[in-house]
Amino acid sequence: MAKRLPAQAYIEGVISGDRSILSRAITLVESKLPRDRKLAEEVLKGCQGSAGKSFRLGITGVPGVGKSTFIDAFGTYLTSMGKRLAVLAVDPSSGITKGSILGDKTRMESLARDPLAFIRPSPASGSLGGVTRATREAILLCEAAGFDYIIVETVGVGQSEIAVHSMVDFFLLLMLAGAGDELQGIKKGIMEMADGIAINKADGENELKARAAKIEYENALHLFQGSKSGWQAQVLTCSALTKAGIPEIAEMTGSYARKMGESGWLAQKRKRQAKTWMHETIGHSLLERFMKDEAVKLALEEIENLVEAGKIPPTVGAANLIDIYLRHVSTEQ
């Protein structure tokens, strides 16, 4: 493991835009070592005042939709306009599957060579809570480093979409046309969370299918309850291959940023997200301390066996372990 720097060295390096220090700072916040967590908290506190100025864009989509190719095309368009871009990923499944973000990085060929872009894989922790905590902290660091746009890509499936939605300003759902019934397999909740839908691979023979799918999605969105923000989710078509539709998607996100910024909705959304982050951190921190407690470790296997054997309900097992933890903590004080 690389030697740790003093907190002020991380803070100054991140704020000055030093990519090497930024990478080391993100590695620090990903660490689970107690001494690193304390140092990471100092660094995050020091960077807090320089954060909050980026536009955070979450991107998710069905398997095979071409997220990496889309991000490469979309990101290259942003950097061509002089925007600085950071790409992060949330991949809670990577502990089992080893993830795909490293492969994705090689498919983001243009961005990987772009001096205005920064691509960072997520930690392979296998725990959604751990990954999202580190991703939120990486967002804060990237904002402090001066990036204009931060793209958070969901690599895993399921709860990762909900997690990403809770940390971004705009949530973009990528879809495909011509893959059977387009609306099958898409959870209503995911579509309701979307601030925009982009039908990718709308080129060649798929172009007409994409237009038809666009109408289907627009009709489906009208069935949902309107957003409290007053923003009406839009459906656009695009081709990451030909770059068609990419400027329109950038304009859609820009329009959202302007309107939601002027109405005050974006600022309120950020405040709610910060509070959610604090509450989630409390839960994860308490669970981590609970599972590391020596008295809990001694009793855990026996109580797990009783639960598995059906001798006590899981709720009783949990209550017993919590009692053991609280008694142990009280005797230590």
N, C-alpha and C positions, 0 to 999 in steps of 0.2 A: 504494500500500500504506500502511495506517495506520502511524503512528509507533509503534515498539516502546516498551514501558514497561520500567522496571527489573524484574528478576526478583522482588524483594520486593513490588512493587506488584501483580504478577499473583497471587502467592501469597496475599497478604492479601485481595485482591479476590475470588478464587475461594473461599477458606475462609469469607469473610463472606457468600457467596451472591449476590454482585453479578452479575446475568445478563450485563450488558454486558462485564464483565471476563472472565467465563467464556467467552463467545463469542470474545473476542479471544485468550484463552489457547488455545482449541481451534484457531483459525486459525493460531496460532503453531506448535503441534505438528504441524499439517498441512504446514507449509512445508518445502521441500526445500533451502532456502538454508543453507549451512554455519553462518553466524553465528546464524541462527534456531535451528538444531538445538542449538547450544551453550546458547543462552538457554533453549530448551524443556527441556533436561535439568536445568537449575538449577530451573526452575519445578516440574517433575515431582518432583524430589527434595524440594523444599520442601513439596509437597502430599501426599507419600506417607504421612506420619504421620496425616493426617486422612481417608485413604481406607480402603476395605475394609469399610465398614459397610452398604453398600447390598445389595439383592438383585438379582442380574443375571439377566434373563430374555431368552433368545434366542427369536425367532419366525421360522419359515419356513413355506412352503406353496406348493402348486402355483399356476400362473398363474390368476388369476380367482377365487382363493379368498376374496378380500376382506380381505387383511392390514391395509390402512390403516383400513378401516371397523371391523374387529375391534379394532385397537389403540386407535382412538378410543373405542369403547364400553368396552373393558376398562380403559383408562387413566382414563376419566371415572369409572368405578366406584371405582378406587383413590383418585383425588383427592377423591371424595365422602366417603371414609373419613378424609380428612385427610392422605393420603400425598402426598409430593412425587415427581414422576415426570419422568425424562428419557428421550427417545426418540432413538436413534441409528440409523444405517443403514450396512450394508456393501454396496457396489455396485461390484464390480470391472469390470462391463460398461459403466459410465457414460461412460468415455472414448470408446466407440464409439456407444452408443445415446443418449448424453446423459442416461441414467437416467430414473427416474420419481419419485424421492423428492420433488422440488419439487411435482409434481402430487399425490403422496401427502399432502404437508403441507397442501395446500388441501382434501383430502378428510378430514383430521383436524380438522374444523371446530370441534368442542367443545374439543379439547385445545389447538388453536391460540389459543383465547381464554381458556384456563384459567390463572389466575395461579400454580397449583401445578405446571404442566407446562412442559417445555422441549423443543422439537423441533429437532434438528440434522441437516441433510443430510450425507452423507458426501462426501469429496473425489472429484472426477471424474478420478482418476489413471490409470485403465485398468490398474492393477497391483494384484493381490490382496494382495501383500506390503505395498505402501505403504498401501493402504486399511486393512488389518487392524492395522498398526502404529499408524496414526493413531486408529483406533477404540479400541484398547486404551488409548491415552493419553487419549482423550476420556472413556473410562469412569472412569479414575483421577481426572480433573479433576472430573467430575460427582459422583463419590463424595465428594471433598473439599468440594464445594459443598453437601453435605448432602442429596442426593436419596435417598429411601427405596428407590425402585425405578428400575432402569435397564433399558429395553427396547432390545434390539439386534435390528433387523429386517434380514433378508437380502432385498435387492432383486434382486441377481444370482442366478444359478443355478450348480449344480455344486459347485466347491470352496468357495464362500462359506459353505455350510452347515457344512462341516467346520471352517472358520476360526472361525465364530461359536460353534460347540459348544465350541471350545477357550478361550473367554473368558467363558462365562456359567455360572451356577449351575444353571439349569433350562432345558431346551431343549423348546420347544413346537412341535409340528407341526400346522399347520392343514390340514384336508382338506375336500373337498366330497362330498356324496352325490348320487346321481342323474346322475352324469356318466359313465355306462357302467360298466365293470368298475373299481371303486374302487381295487383293488390294482394295476392296470396302470400302468406308468410311474413307480411309486414305488420307488426303489432300496431294497433291503433295508438297506443301510448307514444310510440316512437314518432309517428306522423304528427301527433298533436304537439310534440315538443319542438318540431321543426319550424324554424323561422323562414326556411326556404328549401325547395326541392330542386335538384338538378338531375335531369335524365342524361346520363353520360353515354358515350359511344353512339351519338346521334350522327352517324356518317354512313355513306354508302347505302346499302340496302336497308339499314336500320333507321335512316332518317325519317321515312314515313311512319314507321312504327313508333318512333320517339314522339312525333307530333300527336299521334293517336293516344299514346300513354299520357302525354301532357294534359289532354282534355280529361282523361280518366281521373288523374290526380287532382286536377282543379275541382272537378265535381265532388270528389271524396272530401277535399278540404272544406267545402261549403257545408258539409254535414256536421263539422265539428263546431264546438262553441267558440266564439271569437275570443282572441287574446285580450287580456286586461290592458295590455300595452296600447291597444288600438292598431297594432301592426297586422296587416293581412299577409300571411305567408304566400309567396309567389312560387310558381312552377316554371322553370326554364329548361331548355335543352342545350346540350353542349357536346363537344367532341374534344377530348384531351389530345387526340391524335392530330386533328386539323386546326385546333385552337379556336374553332367556331364556338361562339357563345360564352367564351371565357371573359371578355370585357363586360358583357351584360351581367354576369354573375358578380364581378367586382363592383359594378355600379349598384347592383341590388344591395350588397353588403354596405356600401358607402351610403346609400340612401337610408338604410336602417340606422346606421351610426349617427347620421345627421338628425333624423327625425326623433329617434329615441333619446339622443343627447339633448336636443332642444326642449323636449317635453319633461326631462328630468327622470324618465323611466330607467335609463341606463345607470344613472347614479344610484337610484334606489335598488336596482337589481344587484349592483356590486355590493351594496351594504348588506342585502339579504344573503348573498353568497359568502361574505366574510363571516357573518354570524353562523351560517351553516358549517363553514370550515372550522370555526371554534368549537361548536358542539360535537362535530365528528371527531375532532382531535381529542376532546375530553374522553369520548367513548373508546377510541383506539388506545389512548394512553392508559386508561384504567384497566382495560383488558390485558394490555401488555404487562402491566405491573402485577395483575392478578395471576397470570399464567407463570410468571417468574418467581412468585412467592414460594418459599421452601415448604411451608406447611401445606399449601395447595398441591404442590408437586408430590408430596408424600401420600396425600389422600386421594389424588385424582384417579389413579388406575383402579383402586378398589371401588370407588363410587361409580366410575364408568362401567365396571363389570356388573355391578348391581343393576344399573340402568339397562344394560344390554340384556341381562338375564330376565328383565321384567319384574324384578323384586321391588324396585321403587320407581315411581314416575320420574321422568326427566326433570320436571319442575322441582321435585323434592331433592333430587341430586344436586341441582344448581343451587338451591337454597342452602343445602348443607355445606357446599363448597364456599359459598359466600360467607356463611357464619364462621367457618374455619379461618377464612382470610381476615375477616374483621377482628376476630379474637386475637389472631397472631399479630396483626398490625397494632392493636391496642396495647398488647403486652410489650411491644418493642418501644413504645413511646414513653 
